[in-house]
Amino acid sequence: MLLCSIFLAVRPASSSTPPSSEALLGAGALWAANGGKKAAYVDLYDNLIAYPNPLSNPNTYLPLKNEVISVLEGEGFTVDSFATIPENLSQYNLVYLEAYWALEPADEPTIRSYIFNGGGVLVWAGTICYLAYYSKTLNAGSDLSAVEPWFGASCYVNTGGTAYVAVANPLGTSLNLGEPLFAGPGYSYAGITNMSNDSQVVASWDDGSTFAFTHEYGQGRVYWQARALEPSTQQLPGSNGALSLTLLGGFDYGVAEPARVKVFAELRDAVTMGPISGASLTIEVFDPNDTLWVSAGMVETVYGTGIYEWDSPDTVANMNLQAGVYLAQVTASYGGSFASEVMVFHVDPVVNSAGTAMPLFYLAIIVALVLGEILTIQLLLRKASKARKENST
């Protein structure tokens, strides 16, 4: 699979106040901690240093770690960083969950009990999915029903566009109702839907999905936010804007195969070779007659990973695809830069016992003949049986 990354960012030197989304993140941390000021930060950088994962480079996440610590310390927190969930959570008022691969469904009872007994948890972006599904890759399920009682929602979605403040002065901030919080390219950012009745949405995306919300469970509190870093300050050190795009997924499929066609794209900065997240990717697929079959967007598999995927709308068998070579062209755009690559995949005809391709209409004729022979034999057997009965009488 591809490398995992998030947006790298620096705060503008001319600004003495945090951007709106960071201000909301800090307020959310204070609300979840409910007056406490000691935080355990389970971060991606330390997790990848302690437990290397071929899917990602830990240095990619060091700027994120520094930024989050800056936000928390700016709100008066004392912050301890961890590669995994610390054993003694009770000594902390806030647990900030950021490291995807530090979390497993086996950890869910610990987190649930901590919240129920008065702890505060801040969950970042798609991290919640890894408490509902076991995964050490960049793919995890989106159904959050298993954690909904304490998390406060039951569905993770990919979304994007612009996020706005949904209530006036959320969590004690000076943010105004309708104030923009974040806007970025593409639709591969984190969103939450199917909110619990007792959850409070404080910010929303254009499409109505949730950008940030609060939820209380037992004596504790949960705060979730899609992201914090401002798009206007995103930059990849050393970048000149050139993109490097690599496609994966040139497989062979049988015409009767019960599988979907999949294409994956890896997008990197051509200078730093750092993965790029939040870009806009489109795919066009042409059939063996060079006719456009599909034109669609590609979705980032997990928010912040920089991994983009397209799945066919149904299985190869159900779509009755024509056998032959299909060409897929993927175009990526980010920050005014563009890249395009092509790949092919095959849909193979049915193969007979000799290993040669057999056209479907021949196969249909053979099947019909076989069925006809069976019916003929059955009729002959019935006639013979009837004759035996007549002779016996």
Buried (B, 14 or more C-beta within 10 A) or exposed (E): BBBBBBBBBBBEEEEEEBBBBBBBBBBBBBBBBBEBBEBBBBBBBBBBBEBEBEBBBBEBBBBBBEBBBBBBEEBEBEBEBBBBBBEEBEEBBBBBBBBBBBBBBEBBEBBBBBBBEBBBBBBBBBBBBBBBBEBEBBEBBBBBEBBBBBBBBBBBBBBBBEBBBBBEEBBEBEBEEEBEBBBBBBBBBBBBBBBBEEBBBBBBBBEEBBBBBBBBBBEBBBBBBBBBBBBEBBBBEEBEEEBBBBBBBEEEBBBBBEEBBBBBBBBBBBBBEBBBBBBBBBBBBBBBEEEEBBEBEBBBBBBBBBBBBBEBEEBBBEBEBBBEEBBBBBBBBBBEBBBEBEBEBBBBBBEEEEEEEBEBEEEEEEEEEEEEEEEEEEEEEEEEEEEEEEEEE
